[in-house]
Amino acid sequence: MVQLLESGRRESTYKLATLLALVDICVENRAAPDGSLMVPINEITHRIVAYYWPQVRVFNDHGRLSQNKSGRSVPDRIAEVRIQLATAGVRTAEAAREAEHPAYVRLIRSLRLTVAQQPLTHLQTVPHVRNGGTRDDFLFDASRFHKKMTVDQVDRIGTITLRPGIPEGLRRTSALLRAFIRSAWTQDVVTFNRAELDAEDLDGFLFGTDRTALRSLVEPLRDLQDDLCFYCGRRMASDVHIDHVMAWSVIPIDGVANLVAADSRCNLDKSASIPVRVHVDRALERSDLSEVARTTRVPLLHRRTSSAADGVFGSLPSGSLLWRGVRDYESHIA
């Protein structure tokens, strides 16, 4: 994986988005008894769209950032649909998928051909000076993928199957790989835009959650929690924060099941820490989450949050510090 990330010059960030999608899918899903994992191409495409969805906003005074060297890009197509759906009150890729909005369905069907022709075809190719490239299909068998694939061919293939051991390997190394991929992605965006971009600000823009899309949850979650901070149980002031229980930087899930109302003190102290399991379980066990999802049009994503938590906690080494409260941590026991 590191060799794939470090070798050669990328023409776009699509390969990085695809690798990140596979990592997150492996965290959230259990492998088959033989250690393999079947992954629909549609699911990979949706994850890629979800990564780019907040990235197609305007970045400071630089406008929309380029994610490839030249020509019309995947993010350009996503941006058009994002603007269209925003007028209908659909503000995230997850909400668009859950609503089965026709524009989003068409986008996925169109982009999955691009995903098959480009990143899935070339994902495992390591550039070589002499022969122009070598491929070792250690992740999945890509023999049926090529750059001139048709929609019918993608329909017939439908899925990729990660080889035995790969899902477990990606799950256990997910934190390291995610950091590595994000760093490479940020550097590529700097290169493609040929501008003076602050890497730290850019990383936050590219991979931070779009808080404006979650504002509709403030009052419903506040009511659900009787105006008490989810973590410390104290009465909340006017400055209510919406927090991802399983941190967005650890696993990006914008679902009601993974979101709570917290006071600024707890939210800022927790930051991107992994919480103790009891916080996650409490969040998943809250009543009326489905009603909050229905009224706010923010997807519930209960199963994804639960599965992701299982994957994250299952891959943590013993002794990892878990956040319990303000300046209060406990060691994880594997």
C-alpha positions as CSV (number, residue, x, y, z in Angstrom):
1,M,0.0,0.0,0.0
2,V,2.8,2.4,0.9
3,Q,4.5,1.6,-2.4
4,L,1.3,2.4,-4.3
5,L,1.0,5.7,-2.5
6,E,4.6,6.8,-2.8
7,S,5.4,5.7,-6.4
8,G,4.9,7.9,-9.5
9,R,3.1,11.1,-10.1
10,R,-0.7,11.0,-9.9
11,E,-2.8,12.8,-12.5
12,S,-5.7,13.2,-10.0
13,T,-6.7,12.3,-6.5
14,Y,-9.1,9.6,-7.6
15,K,-6.8,6.7,-6.7
16,L,-6.4,8.1,-3.2
17,A,-10.1,8.5,-2.8
18,T,-10.6,4.9,-3.9
19,L,-8.0,3.6,-1.5
20,L,-9.6,5.5,1.4
21,A,-13.0,4.1,0.4
22,L,-11.6,0.6,0.6
23,V,-10.0,1.3,4.0
24,D,-13.2,2.7,5.5
25,I,-15.4,-0.2,4.0
26,C,-13.0,-2.7,5.6
27,V,-13.4,-1.0,9.0
28,E,-17.1,-1.0,8.8
29,N,-17.7,-4.6,7.4
30,R,-16.7,-8.1,8.5
31,A,-14.9,-10.3,6.1
32,A,-16.2,-13.6,4.9
33,P,-15.1,-16.8,6.7
34,D,-12.2,-17.2,4.2
35,G,-11.0,-13.6,5.0
36,S,-12.2,-12.0,1.7
37,L,-14.7,-9.2,1.3
38,M,-17.0,-8.5,-1.7
39,V,-17.4,-4.8,-2.3
40,P,-20.0,-3.4,-4.8
41,I,-18.6,-0.9,-7.2
42,N,-21.6,1.3,-6.5
43,E,-20.6,1.4,-2.8
44,I,-17.0,2.5,-3.7
45,T,-18.4,5.2,-6.0
46,H,-20.7,6.5,-3.3
47,R,-17.9,6.7,-0.8
48,I,-15.7,8.6,-3.3
49,V,-18.6,11.0,-3.9
50,A,-19.1,11.5,-0.2
51,Y,-15.4,12.4,0.3
52,Y,-15.5,15.0,-2.5
53,W,-18.9,16.4,-1.5
54,P,-17.6,18.9,1.1
55,Q,-14.4,19.5,-0.9
56,V,-16.2,21.1,-3.8
57,R,-17.1,24.1,-1.7
58,V,-15.2,27.4,-2.3
59,F,-11.9,27.4,-0.4
60,N,-11.2,30.9,1.0
61,D,-10.3,33.2,-1.9
62,H,-9.0,30.4,-4.1
63,G,-12.4,29.3,-5.4
64,R,-13.1,25.6,-6.0
65,L,-9.9,23.6,-5.8
66,S,-8.6,21.5,-8.7
67,Q,-8.3,17.7,-8.0
68,N,-6.7,16.8,-11.2
69,K,-4.1,18.1,-13.7
70,S,-6.5,19.2,-16.5
71,G,-9.9,18.8,-18.0
72,R,-13.4,18.3,-16.5
73,S,-13.1,16.3,-13.3
74,V,-15.2,14.1,-11.1
75,P,-15.5,16.8,-8.4
76,D,-16.8,19.2,-11.1
77,R,-19.7,16.8,-11.8
78,I,-20.3,16.3,-8.1
79,A,-20.4,20.1,-7.5
80,E,-23.2,20.5,-10.1
81,V,-25.4,17.9,-8.4
82,R,-24.5,19.2,-4.9
83,I,-25.8,22.7,-5.9
84,Q,-28.9,21.2,-7.4
85,L,-29.7,19.1,-4.3
86,A,-29.0,21.9,-1.9
87,T,-32.0,23.8,-3.3
88,A,-34.1,20.8,-2.4
89,G,-32.8,20.7,1.2
90,V,-30.5,17.7,0.6
91,R,-27.1,18.7,2.0
92,T,-25.0,15.6,2.3
93,A,-24.2,12.7,0.0
94,E,-25.6,10.3,2.6
95,A,-28.9,12.2,2.6
96,A,-28.9,12.2,-1.2
97,R,-28.5,8.4,-1.3
98,E,-31.1,7.7,1.4
99,A,-33.6,9.9,-0.4
100,E,-32.8,8.1,-3.7
101,H,-32.8,11.5,-5.4
102,P,-32.9,11.0,-9.2
103,A,-30.0,13.4,-9.8
104,Y,-27.8,11.5,-7.3
105,V,-28.8,8.1,-8.7
106,R,-27.8,9.4,-12.2
107,L,-24.5,10.8,-10.8
108,I,-23.5,7.4,-9.2
109,R,-24.4,5.5,-12.3
110,S,-22.3,7.9,-14.4
111,L,-19.3,8.1,-12.1
112,R,-19.0,4.4,-11.4
113,L,-18.0,3.9,-15.0
114,T,-15.2,6.4,-14.4
115,V,-14.2,4.7,-11.2
116,A,-14.0,1.3,-13.0
117,Q,-12.1,2.7,-16.0
118,Q,-9.6,4.7,-14.0
119,P,-8.8,4.1,-10.3
120,L,-10.0,0.4,-10.2
121,T,-8.1,-0.4,-13.4
122,H,-4.9,1.3,-12.4
123,L,-5.1,1.1,-8.6
124,Q,-2.5,-1.7,-8.2
125,T,-0.1,-0.5,-10.9
126,V,3.3,0.6,-9.6
127,P,5.1,2.8,-12.2
128,H,8.4,1.5,-13.4
129,V,11.1,3.4,-15.3
130,R,11.8,0.7,-17.9
131,N,8.6,-1.0,-18.8
132,G,6.1,1.8,-18.1
133,G,4.4,0.1,-15.2
134,T,4.0,-3.2,-13.3
135,R,0.9,-4.5,-11.7
136,D,0.5,-6.9,-8.8
137,D,-3.2,-7.5,-8.0
138,F,-2.6,-8.1,-4.3
139,L,-5.8,-6.3,-3.3
140,F,-8.3,-7.8,-5.7
141,D,-8.3,-9.4,-9.2
142,A,-8.5,-6.5,-11.6
143,S,-8.0,-8.6,-14.8
144,R,-11.5,-7.6,-16.2
145,F,-11.0,-3.9,-15.6
146,H,-9.6,-1.7,-18.4
147,K,-9.8,2.0,-19.5
148,K,-12.3,1.3,-22.3
149,M,-14.9,-0.5,-20.2
150,T,-18.6,0.1,-21.0
151,V,-21.5,0.6,-18.7
152,D,-22.8,-2.9,-19.6
153,Q,-19.4,-4.4,-18.6
154,V,-19.4,-2.6,-15.3
155,D,-23.0,-3.8,-14.7
156,R,-22.0,-7.4,-15.3
157,I,-18.9,-7.2,-13.0
158,G,-20.8,-5.4,-10.3
159,T,-18.3,-6.0,-7.5
160,I,-14.7,-6.5,-6.6
161,T,-13.6,-9.1,-4.0
162,L,-10.7,-8.1,-1.7
163,R,-8.4,-11.1,-1.4
164,P,-8.3,-13.1,1.9
165,G,-6.4,-11.2,4.5
166,I,-6.7,-7.8,2.8
167,P,-9.8,-6.7,4.7
168,E,-8.2,-7.5,8.1
169,G,-4.9,-5.9,7.1
170,L,-6.6,-2.7,6.0
171,R,-8.8,-2.6,9.1
172,R,-5.8,-3.1,11.5
173,T,-3.7,-0.5,9.7
174,S,-6.6,1.9,9.0
175,A,-5.4,4.7,11.3
176,L,-1.9,4.8,9.7
177,L,-3.2,4.4,6.2
178,R,-5.8,7.1,6.6
179,A,-3.2,9.6,7.8
180,F,-0.8,8.6,5.0
181,I,-3.6,9.0,2.4
182,R,-4.7,12.3,3.7
183,S,-1.2,13.7,3.7
184,A,-0.7,12.6,0.1
185,W,-4.1,13.9,-1.0
186,T,-3.4,17.3,0.6
187,Q,0.0,17.5,-1.2
188,D,-1.5,16.6,-4.5
189,V,-4.1,19.3,-4.2
190,V,-1.3,21.8,-3.5
191,T,0.5,20.6,-6.6
192,F,-2.6,20.6,-8.9
193,N,-3.6,24.2,-7.9
194,R,-0.1,25.7,-8.2
195,A,-0.9,28.1,-5.4
196,E,0.4,29.1,-2.0
197,L,-1.9,26.9,0.1
198,D,-1.4,26.3,3.8
199,A,-1.2,22.5,4.3
200,E,-2.8,22.6,7.7
201,D,-5.7,24.8,6.7
202,L,-6.1,22.7,3.5
203,D,-6.2,19.4,5.4
204,G,-9.0,20.8,7.7
205,F,-11.0,21.9,4.6
206,L,-10.6,18.7,2.7
207,F,-11.2,16.3,5.5
208,G,-13.2,18.2,8.1
209,T,-16.9,17.7,8.3
210,D,-19.2,20.4,6.8
211,R,-20.7,21.8,10.0
212,T,-23.3,23.9,8.2
213,A,-25.0,20.7,7.0
214,L,-25.5,19.6,10.7
215,R,-27.0,22.8,12.1
216,S,-30.5,21.4,11.7
217,L,-29.7,18.9,14.5
218,V,-29.0,21.4,17.2
219,E,-32.5,21.8,18.6
220,P,-33.7,18.2,18.0
221,L,-30.7,16.7,19.7
222,R,-30.9,19.3,22.5
223,D,-34.5,18.3,23.1
224,L,-33.7,14.6,22.9
225,Q,-31.0,15.1,25.6
226,D,-33.2,17.3,27.9
227,D,-30.8,20.2,27.2
228,L,-28.0,18.3,28.9
229,C,-24.5,17.7,27.5
230,F,-24.3,14.1,26.2
231,Y,-20.9,13.6,27.9
232,C,-20.9,15.4,31.3
233,G,-24.7,15.7,31.9
234,R,-24.5,19.4,32.7
235,R,-27.0,21.9,31.5
236,M,-25.8,23.4,28.1
237,A,-25.4,27.1,27.4
238,S,-26.4,28.7,24.2
239,D,-23.2,27.5,22.4
240,V,-24.2,24.0,21.6
241,H,-21.8,21.8,19.6
242,I,-22.8,18.9,17.4
243,D,-20.1,16.2,18.0
244,H,-19.3,13.0,16.2
245,V,-19.0,10.3,18.9
246,M,-16.8,8.3,16.7
247,A,-14.6,11.1,15.5
248,W,-15.0,12.2,11.8
249,S,-11.2,11.9,11.3
250,V,-11.3,8.3,12.5
251,I,-14.3,7.2,10.5
252,P,-16.4,9.8,8.5
253,I,-20.0,9.1,9.4
254,D,-22.5,12.0,9.3
255,G,-25.4,10.0,10.7
256,V,-27.8,10.9,13.6
257,A,-26.7,7.7,15.4
258,N,-23.1,9.1,15.5
259,L,-24.0,12.7,16.4
260,V,-24.7,14.2,19.9
261,A,-25.2,17.6,21.4
262,A,-22.4,18.6,23.7
263,D,-21.2,21.7,25.5
264,S,-18.1,23.4,24.2
265,R,-15.9,22.3,27.1
266,C,-16.4,18.6,26.4
267,N,-16.4,18.8,22.6
268,L,-13.2,20.8,22.4
269,D,-11.4,18.6,25.0
270,K,-12.6,15.4,23.2
271,S,-11.6,16.7,19.8
272,A,-10.5,13.8,17.6
273,S,-10.0,11.3,20.4
274,I,-11.6,7.9,20.3
275,P,-14.1,7.7,23.2
276,V,-14.6,4.9,25.6
277,R,-17.0,2.3,24.3
278,V,-19.8,3.2,26.8
279,H,-20.2,6.6,25.1
280,V,-20.7,4.9,21.7
281,D,-23.2,2.4,23.1
282,R,-25.2,5.2,24.9
283,A,-25.4,7.1,21.6
284,L,-26.6,4.1,19.7
285,E,-29.2,3.2,22.4
286,R,-30.9,6.7,22.4
287,S,-34.6,6.6,21.7
288,D,-36.4,8.5,19.0
289,L,-33.3,8.7,16.8
290,S,-35.4,7.7,13.8
291,E,-37.8,10.6,14.4
292,V,-34.8,13.0,14.5
293,A,-33.5,11.7,11.3
294,R,-36.9,12.0,9.7
295,T,-37.6,15.6,10.7
296,T,-34.1,16.9,10.0
297,R,-33.5,14.8,6.8
298,V,-30.1,13.7,8.2
299,P,-29.7,9.9,7.7
300,L,-29.7,7.7,10.8
301,L,-26.8,5.4,9.8
302,H,-27.2,3.3,12.9
303,R,-25.8,0.1,11.4
304,R,-22.8,1.8,9.9
305,T,-22.0,3.6,13.2
306,S,-22.3,0.3,15.1
307,S,-20.2,-1.7,12.6
308,A,-17.6,1.1,12.4
309,A,-17.3,1.2,16.2
310,D,-16.7,-2.6,16.2
311,G,-14.0,-2.2,13.6
312,V,-12.3,0.7,15.2
313,F,-12.2,-0.8,18.7
314,G,-11.3,-4.2,17.3
315,S,-8.2,-2.8,15.7
316,L,-6.9,-0.7,18.6
317,P,-3.9,-2.1,20.4
318,S,-4.0,-2.6,24.2
319,G,-3.0,0.5,26.1
320,S,-4.5,3.0,23.6
321,L,-5.9,5.9,25.5
322,L,-9.7,6.4,25.2
323,W,-11.5,9.6,26.1
324,R,-13.9,9.4,29.0
325,G,-14.4,13.0,29.9
326,V,-12.6,16.3,30.2
327,R,-8.9,15.5,31.0
328,D,-10.0,12.0,31.8
329,Y,-8.7,8.9,29.9
330,E,-8.6,5.2,30.3
331,S,-6.5,2.5,28.7
332,H,-8.1,0.2,26.1
333,I,-8.0,-3.5,26.8
334,A,-7.9,-5.5,23.5
